[in-house]
Amino acid sequence: MKTLHKLNALLTRRDKRFLVVLVLFSIVISLVETIGISAIMPFVSVAGNFETIHSNPYYQSAYEWFGFQSDVRFVVAFGVLLIFFYLFRSFINLFYFYLLARFSKGRYHLIAYRLFESYVGMPYRHFIERNSAELTKAIVNEAQNLTQLLSALMFILSEVFIVILIYGMFLYINWKITLLLTVILLLNALFMTQTVSKLIKREGRKREEFQKRFYDVVSATLGNFKMIKLRGNEGKVLRRFAEASEGFARANIINETLTHFPRLFLEAIGFSLIAFIVVYLVYKNQTDIASAFGLLSMFVLGLYRLMPSVNRIMTGYNQILFYGRSLDIVHNDLFYEVEDLGDEPVVFEREIYLENLGFSYVEGQEILRDITLRIRKGEKVAFIGPSGSGKSTLVDLIIGLYRPQRGRILVDDTELTERNIKSWRRRIGYIPQQVYLFDGTVAQNVALEEEVDRQRIVEVLRQAKIWDFLEKHHRGLDTRVGDGGVKLSGGQKQRIAIARALYTDPEILVLDEATSALDTETEREIMEEIYRIGRDKTLMIIAHRLSTLEGCDALYRVEGGTVRKGSLPDKISTDYSRSLL
């Protein structure tokens, strides 16, 4: 019931309507399957004894209604009708399987999209607490596994109706044999659910655990490839990968093996039951079973069709158990808190004012408290302080990535709230310490999902002092940077990041320790360019080294949860930088 409740929460109204149509269609399929089985016994009886045509009132009525002149023609027509019926049966089953696949597999796109939408929409504070490899696994694998679970559930629903109708037909033909078959099948189902199904559920939990480790190892290795090569840690990495990969494979091997168990077991039971029916009929009649051949044919064909249905039900049930964790993961992540932000305009003409600001990641442990400061438009402001003091958190609050738990942030006279935060964020140009460039062209990396304006991109690349290099030594805007910008140096990547930040013509530029990983000469060149570019912009700089702050108007030291305004010396020395930081 818990599984059905979660699926109900995940499916849209359109999905549920589609599901109702499939259930109704499955009833039609069940009726067709039952007719296909029950039609064999009359045909065999008629073909084996023409007298049956005239002794049976239904056959005689059909014989007269269609005006048959001979028994042979009646039997031939009966057989031709069955042939067309079985062709129709195959076609309608194929169409039904298409609809099943369309429903179950087609949900992958919708589920994966909704997961991605949920992750993109989650608050930044929650995003940094999640593992990117885990999010990737959910979109790529867990969404796919959930479609397997849906497919299994649909097969169970369709096969249940077939089992019910065939079972009803068996009861009508011979209720004593049917009840005996029922007891035997129920005992076998109980045996499989208490043994095989429990093993499959256990392996399903292992599959999810090992697959998570698998993604973690791959993500960590590719992200730190250079360090691993330098340290010669390939052996350790390969061992960790082998453990995760082997565990994942082992869980799937056991599941795949156990999945075949119900079919093989039920086939053995089915053939044994047929032999039992023959023995029962011989013992009861104390003679051969020629007279009961039609009855036997019906039970043989019925079991031939019933056993695959029972097998599919058991297989589907086991798949639901094996992929149950996928449903849990997708359900939890789709109901993750998503930002609902407005786009009301924010006018920035005078100042940004922080009033009694307080913020904490953990309740009761404020990292910032009672922060009050004023940043005027066009001002160049620096934030310094020890690692972990809250510099980046303070700036993230100002630019709207975090929301303060106490106090407020005013832009001119407008408070930043969920109603206008989108508009405010678009005024920000952000240059991070760790620049991530994806495996695409320079133009694509600068535009970053914005509409590509090649003329504007060239303009910002010139401002960042990297266009001449790209044009002379590479393919200009069409230069491919490699995964993570591996084809560029640190300084070049930083200049691409500057161009990216400038592309939308922001009013505010934020440098989050953007030059801390660069050598002194490159850092000096880039900072000169930033001060030149940001001459008419508000500039906020987070830095460890005071040598980057010579062009700032004000300096704020963040330490112990408070902010203290300082002053820049006339000449910043290395000794001074070291003592202050």
DRENDOKE-671591 format. One line per field, with one value per residue (C-alpha): x, y negated, z; residue in three letters. Coordinates in pm, 1 decimal, padded with zeros to 6 digits. Layout:
! residues N
east X;...
north Y;...
up Z;...
code ALA;...
! end
This chain:
! residues 581
east 00000.0;00288.2;00421.2;00082.8;00050.3;00389.3;00311.4;-00021.0;00165.1;00413.6;00169.7;00000.7;-00372.5;-00302.7;-00095.2;-00383.0;-00630.1;-00390.4;-00364.5;-00743.9;-00754.3;-00484.6;-00673.6;-00993.1;-00794.3;-00638.0;-00990.4;-01064.9;-00735.5;-00828.4;-01162.2;-00989.5;-00736.2;-01011.4;-01212.7;-00896.1;-00851.6;-01217.1;-01273.8;-01028.5;-01233.4;-01551.2;-01343.3;-01163.4;-01496.6;-01663.6;-01364.5;-01344.0;-01714.3;-01935.1;-02245.4;-02175.2;-02275.3;-02634.3;-02661.2;-02552.5;-02828.9;-02577.9;-02381.5;-02705.8;-02838.0;-02514.3;-02523.2;-02874.9;-02827.4;-02531.9;-02688.3;-02412.8;-02472.8;-02219.8;-02054.5;-01709.2;-01772.2;-01895.6;-01578.3;-01354.3;-01534.9;-01501.5;-01126.7;-01081.3;-01272.5;-01033.7;-00732.4;-00856.4;-00942.0;-00590.5;-00438.9;-00661.7;-00558.7;-00190.0;-00245.8;-00447.7;-00192.9;00089.4;-00099.9;-00158.9;00211.2;00287.8;00055.8;00217.7;00563.8;00444.6;00310.6;00597.8;00898.3;00745.8;00736.8;01119.1;01129.6;00870.2;01022.9;01380.3;01265.0;01076.5;01379.7;01608.0;01355.3;01342.8;01722.6;01755.0;01480.1;01609.5;01751.9;02126.7;02169.1;02016.2;02203.1;02546.7;02446.6;02378.5;02620.8;02629.0;02703.4;02393.4;02179.0;02316.4;02243.3;01884.0;01821.6;02000.2;01941.4;01671.7;01426.3;01495.8;01453.9;01124.1;00994.1;01085.0;00878.7;00585.4;00611.2;00609.3;00302.6;00115.8;00196.2;00068.7;-00260.3;-00310.0;-00222.2;-00442.8;-00754.7;-00642.2;-00582.7;-00925.8;-01109.5;-00919.0;-00969.7;-01342.4;-01347.5;-01170.6;-01426.2;-01708.3;-01551.8;-01450.3;-01449.9;-01288.3;-00973.5;-00964.4;-00972.7;-00691.5;-00489.0;-00562.5;-00428.8;-00110.6;-00048.6;-00114.5;00131.1;00392.8;00326.2;00365.3;00692.3;00831.6;00726.3;00882.9;01211.0;01290.0;01113.4;01289.2;01627.0;01545.8;01439.4;01767.9;01965.8;01767.5;01892.0;02248.0;02211.2;02122.9;02402.6;02674.2;02554.3;02581.3;02939.5;03002.9;02899.8;03093.1;03416.5;03377.0;03290.7;03573.6;03830.2;03750.4;03729.7;04075.8;04241.4;04559.2;04618.8;04560.0;04812.7;05067.4;05025.7;05017.5;04692.4;04552.5;04567.3;04362.9;04110.2;04073.2;04021.6;03744.4;03586.9;03614.8;03442.4;03152.2;03124.6;03152.5;02895.0;02655.2;02705.9;02663.3;02329.5;02206.2;02333.6;02147.5;01833.0;01852.5;01900.4;01620.8;01389.9;01391.8;01314.5;00934.9;00905.0;01109.5;00942.8;00594.2;00666.9;00763.3;00445.6;00236.8;00359.7;00320.2;-00036.9;-00115.6;00020.4;-00184.8;-00503.6;-00445.2;-00387.5;-00697.7;-00918.5;-00786.7;-00836.2;-01184.7;-01311.3;-01107.4;-01047.7;-00863.5;-00927.5;-01050.4;-01390.7;-01232.2;-00993.5;-01177.0;-01168.0;-00801.3;-00726.0;-00899.0;-00695.6;-00370.3;-00428.8;-00557.7;-00250.1;-00031.6;-00174.2;-00219.1;00136.7;00300.5;00049.1;00127.2;00497.9;00463.1;00278.3;00554.7;00827.8;00656.8;00618.6;00988.4;01086.5;00881.0;01074.4;01411.4;01351.1;01162.0;01450.7;01426.3;01066.7;01168.6;01450.9;01246.1;00946.0;01156.9;01347.2;01040.0;00886.8;01202.7;01158.3;01167.4;01215.8;00908.6;01063.3;00910.3;01051.1;00930.8;01170.7;01437.7;01581.9;01944.9;02041.9;02184.3;02285.4;02259.8;02177.4;02210.6;02011.6;02075.8;02145.2;02168.3;02231.4;02311.3;02352.9;02276.1;02003.4;02147.0;02493.3;02491.2;02779.1;02674.9;02489.3;02366.7;02542.8;02469.9;02656.5;02600.6;02743.0;02695.6;02637.4;02967.4;03168.0;03452.2;03423.9;03652.1;03569.9;03858.2;03896.7;04007.6;03881.0;03533.8;03464.7;03159.8;03292.0;03143.1;02821.4;02780.8;02825.4;02589.9;02328.9;02381.5;02346.9;02036.3;02160.2;02078.3;01793.7;01868.9;01705.9;01707.5;01719.3;01674.6;01853.6;01738.3;01825.3;01754.3;01419.0;01311.8;01355.1;01484.6;01221.6;01101.9;00891.0;01183.8;01495.7;01511.9;01529.1;01805.7;02013.0;02019.4;02206.7;02497.4;02809.9;02986.5;03349.6;03422.5;03747.9;03686.7;03582.9;03390.8;03396.7;03200.0;03321.8;03202.9;03320.1;03431.5;03114.3;02892.4;03079.0;03054.5;02684.1;02603.5;02245.9;02179.2;02114.6;02448.1;02535.1;02872.9;02944.3;02876.1;03090.0;03385.0;03335.9;03351.0;03644.2;03831.9;03747.4;03884.1;04203.6;04182.0;04031.0;04363.6;04505.8;04203.5;04200.2;04573.8;04642.3;04306.1;03973.9;03837.1;03482.5;03477.3;03774.8;03686.0;03794.3;03771.9;03595.9;03651.2;03851.7;04143.5;04282.6;04329.1;04561.2;04431.6;04464.9;04289.1;04001.2;03973.0;03952.0;03677.4;03496.1;03531.3;03385.8;03100.9;03026.4;03027.4;02814.4;02479.7;02616.0;02565.7;02559.3;02743.6;03057.7;03144.3;03488.9;03486.3;03860.8;03875.7;04253.5;04373.4;04489.3;04689.5;05050.8;05127.8;05189.8;04875.0;04674.6;04798.6;04711.1;04362.6;04287.8;04395.3;04152.1;03872.4;03920.6;03926.7;03617.2;03434.2;03500.8;03127.7;03009.0;02968.3;03245.8;03251.8;03571.9;03634.9;04008.0;04282.5;04561.0;04543.3;04757.3;04437.4;04255.8;04456.7;04170.8;03903.4;03725.5;03637.9;03749.7;03542.0;03690.3;03459.0;03544.7;03358.9;03021.9;03062.0;03184.7;03428.4;03510.1;03879.5;04091.1;04337.4;04697.1;04860.1;05096.6;05001.0;05300.0;05337.9;05402.0;05088.4;04883.1;05007.2;04940.0;04591.4;04473.4
north 00000.0;-00235.3;-00176.1;-00255.8;-00569.2;-00698.5;-00618.1;-00799.2;-01105.3;-01090.2;-01040.9;-01339.8;-01358.6;-01275.6;-00973.7;-00847.1;-00883.0;-00687.9;-00427.6;-00388.1;-00332.9;-00066.6;00111.9;00116.6;00235.9;00510.3;00637.7;00657.0;00842.6;01083.6;01158.8;01217.9;01450.9;01646.5;01683.8;01798.9;02079.7;02180.3;02191.8;02479.8;02743.5;02695.7;02702.0;03022.3;03180.5;03090.9;03197.6;03526.7;03610.4;03445.0;03571.2;03306.1;03037.8;03159.2;03280.4;02943.6;02681.3;02392.5;02559.2;02661.1;02304.1;02166.3;02440.9;02343.4;01966.3;01958.4;02217.4;02477.5;02771.3;03012.6;03086.2;03059.9;02701.9;02612.9;02749.1;02579.2;02246.9;02291.8;02348.3;02048.7;01830.5;01941.3;01861.1;01504.3;01473.0;01575.0;01330.1;01059.3;01175.5;01133.9;00787.4;00654.8;00794.9;00627.2;00295.9;00338.0;00402.4;00085.3;-00114.2;00042.0;-00051.1;-00399.8;-00448.9;-00297.3;-00390.3;-00720.9;-00822.2;-00826.7;-01159.3;-01311.6;-01174.3;-01266.1;-01615.3;-01666.4;-01548.5;-01785.3;-02065.0;-01990.7;-01999.8;-02320.0;-02478.9;-02378.8;-02655.7;-02704.0;-02628.2;-02282.4;-02217.7;-02251.0;-01984.1;-01729.2;-01504.6;-01585.6;-01220.2;-01118.3;-01369.9;-01245.2;-00885.6;-00974.9;-01140.7;-00880.1;-00552.1;-00580.6;-00742.3;-00458.7;-00198.2;-00356.2;-00296.7;00070.1;00069.2;-00094.8;00158.9;00443.0;00299.1;00267.5;00626.8;00742.8;00554.9;00694.1;01051.7;01049.8;01009.8;01294.8;01520.1;01435.5;01512.9;01835.3;01940.2;01874.1;02086.8;02369.8;02352.0;02377.8;02683.7;02878.2;02705.6;02995.1;03003.8;02621.2;02593.0;02845.4;02645.5;02330.3;02477.4;02597.4;02262.0;02060.3;02272.1;02219.2;01845.1;01829.7;02019.7;01781.9;01460.4;01575.1;01688.6;01563.7;01228.3;01144.5;01219.6;00997.1;00711.0;00738.7;00733.0;00428.1;00234.4;00348.9;00242.3;-00114.2;-00131.4;00000.4;-00212.9;-00524.8;-00429.4;-00360.3;-00715.2;-00866.0;-00696.3;-00795.5;-01157.2;-01197.4;-01034.1;-01236.3;-01556.2;-01499.1;-01325.8;-01533.9;-01481.6;-01107.0;-01083.8;-01285.6;-01081.9;-00751.0;-00650.9;-00463.7;-00130.2;-00252.0;-00418.6;-00103.7;00106.8;-00125.2;-00120.2;00258.8;00300.4;00076.0;00216.1;00577.2;00528.4;00362.1;00639.7;00910.7;00765.2;00760.8;01114.9;01250.9;01059.6;01178.5;01538.7;01531.4;01364.9;01688.6;01903.0;01846.6;01940.1;02259.0;02355.8;02288.7;02481.6;02783.0;02742.6;02694.2;03009.0;03201.9;03078.2;03192.8;03539.1;03533.7;03446.1;03737.3;03974.0;03840.6;03887.4;04240.9;04337.0;04188.2;04345.8;04669.4;04652.7;04446.1;04071.6;04052.7;03939.6;03666.5;03548.5;03217.0;03152.2;03238.3;03013.7;02726.7;02770.2;02812.8;02496.4;02313.9;02402.4;02322.4;01968.7;01941.7;02029.8;01743.8;01504.6;01626.6;01608.5;01249.3;01156.1;01304.4;01151.8;00812.8;00834.6;00915.7;00626.9;00390.0;00511.8;00488.0;00133.1;00017.6;-00206.8;-00390.8;-00481.3;-00603.6;-00818.5;-00971.3;-01032.1;-01205.6;-01421.6;-01526.7;-01659.3;-01848.1;-02213.0;-02420.5;-02796.5;-02992.1;-03324.2;-03634.2;-03877.5;-04212.8;-04489.5;-04616.4;-04964.8;-05008.6;-05374.3;-05459.5;-05179.7;-04827.4;-04832.9;-04533.5;-04578.8;-04354.8;-04053.9;-03708.2;-03370.7;-03012.3;-02680.4;-02490.5;-02610.1;-02782.6;-02828.7;-03164.9;-03218.1;-03583.4;-03797.5;-04155.3;-04261.9;-04619.9;-04785.0;-05004.0;-04959.6;-05257.6;-05219.5;-05223.3;-05152.6;-04897.8;-04690.6;-04414.2;-04142.0;-03972.6;-03733.8;-03384.3;-03078.5;-02981.2;-03324.3;-03378.5;-03607.4;-03409.3;-03350.1;-03724.3;-03798.1;-03510.2;-03674.6;-04009.3;-03866.0;-03667.1;-03306.6;-03273.9;-03428.4;-03587.3;-03428.8;-03760.0;-04117.2;-04233.1;-04352.6;-04672.9;-04788.9;-05160.6;-05142.7;-04799.5;-04491.0;-04179.2;-03906.6;-03603.8;-03841.5;-04025.5;-03812.7;-03692.3;-04047.7;-04124.6;-03819.1;-03918.1;-04235.3;-04027.1;-03919.8;-03645.4;-03535.5;-03228.6;-03085.7;-02750.6;-02816.4;-02533.2;-02530.0;-02255.1;-02070.1;-02314.9;-02622.4;-02949.2;-03113.4;-02852.0;-02882.0;-03260.9;-03270.6;-02990.1;-02910.3;-03272.2;-03353.4;-03356.6;-03706.6;-03657.8;-04029.3;-04078.2;-03774.2;-03915.3;-04245.8;-04091.7;-03867.3;-04181.9;-04339.8;-04031.0;-04056.4;-03707.2;-03763.0;-03829.6;-03504.5;-03298.9;-03454.9;-03414.0;-03070.6;-02896.2;-02916.6;-03229.6;-03184.4;-02826.7;-02721.2;-02408.3;-02433.9;-02065.1;-01918.4;-02152.4;-02387.4;-02143.6;-02291.3;-02633.7;-02763.2;-02885.4;-03249.7;-03189.6;-03012.4;-03304.1;-03546.9;-03336.1;-03356.3;-03736.3;-03746.1;-03521.3;-03752.8;-04059.3;-03907.7;-04013.2;-04363.6;-04339.3;-04638.4;-04445.9;-04234.5;-03977.7;-03817.4;-03518.8;-03468.2;-03460.5;-03502.6;-03305.9;-03009.6;-03224.8;-03333.1;-03688.9;-03832.5;-03680.3;-03788.3;-04146.7;-04158.4;-04019.5;-04252.3;-04551.3;-04443.1;-04390.6;-04737.6;-04888.4;-04698.1;-04764.8;-05137.5;-05214.5;-04909.8;-04817.2;-04573.3;-04322.6;-04125.3;-03833.5;-03784.8;-03636.2;-03851.9;-04226.2;-04273.4;-04227.3;-04510.5;-04818.4;-04961.1;-04919.2;-05207.3;-05017.4;-04704.8;-04491.3;-04226.7;-03932.4;-03738.1;-03580.9;-03635.7;-04013.9;-04262.9;-04540.6;-04816.1;-04877.7;-05097.3;-05019.5;-05133.7;-05361.6;-05083.7;-04722.0;-04511.6;-04137.3;-04161.8;-04367.3;-04126.5;-03834.4;-03999.4;-04118.5;-03789.6
up 00000.0;00074.7;-00278.7;-00433.3;-00217.7;-00335.4;-00699.1;-00666.5;-00539.5;-00829.4;-01116.7;-01276.8;-01348.9;-01714.0;-01607.7;-01394.5;-01683.4;-01905.4;-01628.9;-01612.4;-01990.2;-01958.5;-01680.7;-01890.1;-02190.0;-01978.0;-01896.5;-02269.4;-02322.9;-02043.3;-02208.6;-02543.0;-02379.3;-02201.8;-02522.9;-02700.7;-02449.2;-02412.0;-02791.4;-02835.7;-02652.5;-02867.4;-03186.2;-03083.3;-02984.2;-03314.9;-03525.9;-03335.4;-03363.7;-03628.9;-03444.4;-03179.4;-03429.8;-03436.2;-03076.4;-02933.9;-02970.4;-03000.2;-03281.5;-03456.5;-03440.2;-03590.3;-03854.5;-03961.6;-03927.9;-04169.0;-04400.3;-04404.8;-04641.2;-04489.6;-04155.7;-04312.4;-04424.7;-04076.8;-03914.2;-04175.6;-04121.3;-03744.0;-03786.8;-04021.3;-03774.4;-03496.9;-03715.2;-03772.2;-03404.8;-03296.3;-03545.9;-03395.8;-03047.8;-03137.5;-03285.5;-02991.6;-02744.7;-02937.3;-02930.0;-02557.5;-02495.8;-02694.0;-02468.7;-02161.2;-02288.0;-02378.6;-02028.3;-01828.6;-02043.6;-02145.3;-01780.1;-01779.3;-01960.7;-01729.3;-01408.7;-01509.8;-01610.4;-01285.6;-01085.8;-01275.3;-01230.9;-00858.0;-00827.2;-01029.0;-00820.5;-00478.9;-00259.1;-00292.5;00077.4;00028.0;-00294.9;-00131.5;00120.6;-00153.9;-00337.7;-00710.4;-00795.8;-00600.3;-00790.5;-01122.7;-01023.3;-00938.2;-01276.8;-01489.0;-01304.4;-01041.0;-01283.5;-01529.4;-01256.2;-01157.8;-01510.7;-01461.7;-01144.5;-01326.4;-01605.8;-01353.8;-01180.2;-01509.3;-01604.5;-01266.6;-01317.8;-01667.1;-01571.7;-01261.0;-01476.8;-01702.5;-01401.0;-01256.6;-01581.0;-01651.4;-01291.3;-01327.6;-01643.5;-01457.9;-01176.0;-01426.8;-01596.3;-01283.6;-00946.8;-00756.8;-00971.4;-00972.5;-00592.7;-00566.0;-00820.0;-00620.0;-00294.1;-00465.7;-00639.9;-00322.0;-00124.1;-00393.2;-00403.1;-00024.6;-00049.2;-00313.2;-00137.0;00189.8;00033.2;-00317.6;-00283.8;00043.4;-00113.6;-00412.3;-00184.4;00006.5;-00318.1;-00430.2;-00127.0;-00201.2;-00565.6;-00467.1;-00209.0;-00442.6;-00733.1;-00515.9;-00426.3;-00795.3;-00891.8;-00600.3;-00707.2;-01071.9;-00987.0;-00734.4;-00965.5;-01276.4;-01072.1;-00917.5;-01211.7;-01206.8;-00833.1;-00864.4;-01146.6;-00949.2;-00631.7;-00815.9;-00646.3;-00944.3;-00762.8;-00465.0;-00693.7;-00901.8;-00587.5;-00467.0;-00810.8;-00829.7;-00491.2;-00593.6;-00946.4;-00833.8;-00557.6;-00799.8;-01055.3;-00789.9;-00678.1;-01037.4;-01101.4;-00800.6;-00897.1;-01258.9;-01146.7;-00892.6;-01146.5;-01350.0;-01045.6;-01044.7;-01413.9;-01382.8;-01058.7;-01192.5;-01512.6;-01303.6;-01098.7;-01414.7;-01589.9;-01265.2;-01239.0;-01593.9;-01510.2;-01190.2;-01381.0;-01620.6;-01327.9;-01154.4;-01462.2;-01528.6;-01164.2;-01150.2;-01474.8;-01447.3;-01825.1;-02087.5;-02110.6;-02470.1;-02345.8;-02134.6;-02403.5;-02447.7;-02072.2;-02057.6;-02358.5;-02182.1;-01863.1;-02058.6;-02261.8;-01956.7;-01752.6;-02054.0;-02047.2;-01672.4;-01572.6;-01768.8;-01611.3;-01260.8;-01346.2;-01469.6;-01151.9;-00935.2;-01153.2;-01143.1;-00767.1;-00729.4;-00959.3;-00746.8;-00442.6;-00622.0;-00748.3;-00439.6;-00331.2;-00663.9;-00583.8;-00237.1;-00377.6;-00660.4;-00432.7;-00166.4;-00415.8;-00612.4;-00293.4;-00200.0;-00110.2;-00429.3;-00436.8;-00540.6;-00632.6;-00784.6;-01038.6;-00913.4;-01021.1;-00780.2;-00835.3;-00728.5;-00741.2;-00398.9;-00162.0;-00023.1;00347.6;00584.7;00904.5;01209.4;00988.9;01146.4;00981.6;01083.4;00906.1;01227.0;01458.5;01763.5;01609.9;01431.3;01192.2;01147.5;01400.5;01420.2;01100.0;01000.5;00713.0;00411.6;00058.8;-00170.8;-00541.9;-00729.9;-00414.8;-00419.2;-00100.3;00033.6;00289.5;00467.8;00758.5;00856.2;00671.2;00793.9;00940.8;00718.0;00441.7;00155.5;00351.9;00405.1;00035.2;-00058.0;00163.2;-00008.5;-00358.9;-00265.4;-00263.1;00108.0;00301.4;00641.0;00945.6;01126.3;01006.4;00649.5;00337.1;00169.9;-00181.3;-00166.7;00017.4;-00112.4;00106.6;-00068.6;-00041.0;-00237.4;-00445.7;-00605.7;-00554.1;-00916.2;-01043.2;-00791.7;-00879.4;-01246.1;-01148.9;-01014.4;-01204.5;-01009.4;-01048.8;-00830.4;-00700.6;-00870.4;-01228.9;-01392.1;-01771.4;-01942.8;-02251.6;-02514.4;-02701.3;-02547.0;-02678.4;-02513.4;-02183.6;-02177.4;-02270.4;-02022.1;-02137.1;-02236.3;-02601.5;-02783.3;-02906.3;-03075.6;-03100.5;-02729.0;-02642.3;-02838.7;-02656.0;-02306.7;-02405.6;-02512.4;-02177.0;-02002.9;-02215.3;-02363.7;-02709.0;-02884.3;-02745.0;-02854.4;-03200.7;-03256.6;-03107.0;-03121.9;-03307.9;-03144.4;-03016.0;-03142.5;-02928.3;-02732.1;-02370.3;-02269.6;-01966.7;-01672.9;-01899.2;-01900.5;-02226.0;-02066.7;-01794.3;-01459.1;-01560.9;-01892.0;-01720.0;-01479.3;-01770.4;-01928.5;-01592.8;-01599.3;-01950.9;-01836.3;-01542.4;-01770.6;-02047.0;-01896.0;-01816.1;-01437.8;-01202.8;-00929.5;-00964.1;-00695.5;-00670.1;-00434.0;-00378.2;-00756.5;-00780.5;-00477.9;-00688.8;-00932.9;-00922.7;-00812.6;-01160.2;-01312.6;-01010.1;-01045.7;-01415.8;-01362.1;-01070.1;-01277.0;-01548.7;-01294.9;-01143.0;-01491.9;-01606.0;-01278.4;-01276.1;-01310.0;-01114.6;-00749.7;-00663.4;-00374.9;-00322.3;-00087.5;-00043.8;00171.1;00030.4;00075.5;-00232.9;-00436.4;-00257.0;-00350.5;-00555.8;-00286.5;-00110.1;00207.2;00391.4;00628.0;00853.0;00924.9;01240.2;01532.4;01364.8;01346.0;01088.4;01172.4;00928.9;00874.6;00654.6;00381.9;00441.1;00188.8;00084.9;00142.2;00238.2;00262.1;00637.0;00687.2;00481.4;00683.8;01020.6;00930.4;00784.3
code MET;LYS;THR;LEU;HIS;LYS;LEU;ASN;ALA;LEU;LEU;THR;ARG;ARG;ASP;LYS;ARG;PHE;LEU;VAL;VAL;LEU;VAL;LEU;PHE;SER;ILE;VAL;ILE;SER;LEU;VAL;GLU;THR;ILE;GLY;ILE;SER;ALA;ILE;MET;PRO;PHE;VAL;SER;VAL;ALA;GLY;ASN;PHE;GLU;THR;ILE;HIS;SER;ASN;PRO;TYR;TYR;GLN;SER;ALA;TYR;GLU;TRP;PHE;GLY;PHE;GLN;SER;ASP;VAL;ARG;PHE;VAL;VAL;ALA;PHE;GLY;VAL;LEU;LEU;ILE;PHE;PHE;TYR;LEU;PHE;ARG;SER;PHE;ILE;ASN;LEU;PHE;TYR;PHE;TYR;LEU;LEU;ALA;ARG;PHE;SER;LYS;GLY;ARG;TYR;HIS;LEU;ILE;ALA;TYR;ARG;LEU;PHE;GLU;SER;TYR;VAL;GLY;MET;PRO;TYR;ARG;HIS;PHE;ILE;GLU;ARG;ASN;SER;ALA;GLU;LEU;THR;LYS;ALA;ILE;VAL;ASN;GLU;ALA;GLN;ASN;LEU;THR;GLN;LEU;LEU;SER;ALA;LEU;MET;PHE;ILE;LEU;SER;GLU;VAL;PHE;ILE;VAL;ILE;LEU;ILE;TYR;GLY;MET;PHE;LEU;TYR;ILE;ASN;TRP;LYS;ILE;THR;LEU;LEU;LEU;THR;VAL;ILE;LEU;LEU;LEU;ASN;ALA;LEU;PHE;MET;THR;GLN;THR;VAL;SER;LYS;LEU;ILE;LYS;ARG;GLU;GLY;ARG;LYS;ARG;GLU;GLU;PHE;GLN;LYS;ARG;PHE;TYR;ASP;VAL;VAL;SER;ALA;THR;LEU;GLY;ASN;PHE;LYS;MET;ILE;LYS;LEU;ARG;GLY;ASN;GLU;GLY;LYS;VAL;LEU;ARG;ARG;PHE;ALA;GLU;ALA;SER;GLU;GLY;PHE;ALA;ARG;ALA;ASN;ILE;ILE;ASN;GLU;THR;LEU;THR;HIS;PHE;PRO;ARG;LEU;PHE;LEU;GLU;ALA;ILE;GLY;PHE;SER;LEU;ILE;ALA;PHE;ILE;VAL;VAL;TYR;LEU;VAL;TYR;LYS;ASN;GLN;THR;ASP;ILE;ALA;SER;ALA;PHE;GLY;LEU;LEU;SER;MET;PHE;VAL;LEU;GLY;LEU;TYR;ARG;LEU;MET;PRO;SER;VAL;ASN;ARG;ILE;MET;THR;GLY;TYR;ASN;GLN;ILE;LEU;PHE;TYR;GLY;ARG;SER;LEU;ASP;ILE;VAL;HIS;ASN;ASP;LEU;PHE;TYR;GLU;VAL;GLU;ASP;LEU;GLY;ASP;GLU;PRO;VAL;VAL;PHE;GLU;ARG;GLU;ILE;TYR;LEU;GLU;ASN;LEU;GLY;PHE;SER;TYR;VAL;GLU;GLY;GLN;GLU;ILE;LEU;ARG;ASP;ILE;THR;LEU;ARG;ILE;ARG;LYS;GLY;GLU;LYS;VAL;ALA;PHE;ILE;GLY;PRO;SER;GLY;SER;GLY;LYS;SER;THR;LEU;VAL;ASP;LEU;ILE;ILE;GLY;LEU;TYR;ARG;PRO;GLN;ARG;GLY;ARG;ILE;LEU;VAL;ASP;ASP;THR;GLU;LEU;THR;GLU;ARG;ASN;ILE;LYS;SER;TRP;ARG;ARG;ARG;ILE;GLY;TYR;ILE;PRO;GLN;GLN;VAL;TYR;LEU;PHE;ASP;GLY;THR;VAL;ALA;GLN;ASN;VAL;ALA;LEU;GLU;GLU;GLU;VAL;ASP;ARG;GLN;ARG;ILE;VAL;GLU;VAL;LEU;ARG;GLN;ALA;LYS;ILE;TRP;ASP;PHE;LEU;GLU;LYS;HIS;HIS;ARG;GLY;LEU;ASP;THR;ARG;VAL;GLY;ASP;GLY;GLY;VAL;LYS;LEU;SER;GLY;GLY;GLN;LYS;GLN;ARG;ILE;ALA;ILE;ALA;ARG;ALA;LEU;TYR;THR;ASP;PRO;GLU;ILE;LEU;VAL;LEU;ASP;GLU;ALA;THR;SER;ALA;LEU;ASP;THR;GLU;THR;GLU;ARG;GLU;ILE;MET;GLU;GLU;ILE;TYR;ARG;ILE;GLY;ARG;ASP;LYS;THR;LEU;MET;ILE;ILE;ALA;HIS;ARG;LEU;SER;THR;LEU;GLU;GLY;CYS;ASP;ALA;LEU;TYR;ARG;VAL;GLU;GLY;GLY;THR;VAL;ARG;LYS;GLY;SER;LEU;PRO;ASP;LYS;ILE;SER;THR;ASP;TYR;SER;ARG;SER;LEU;LEU
! end
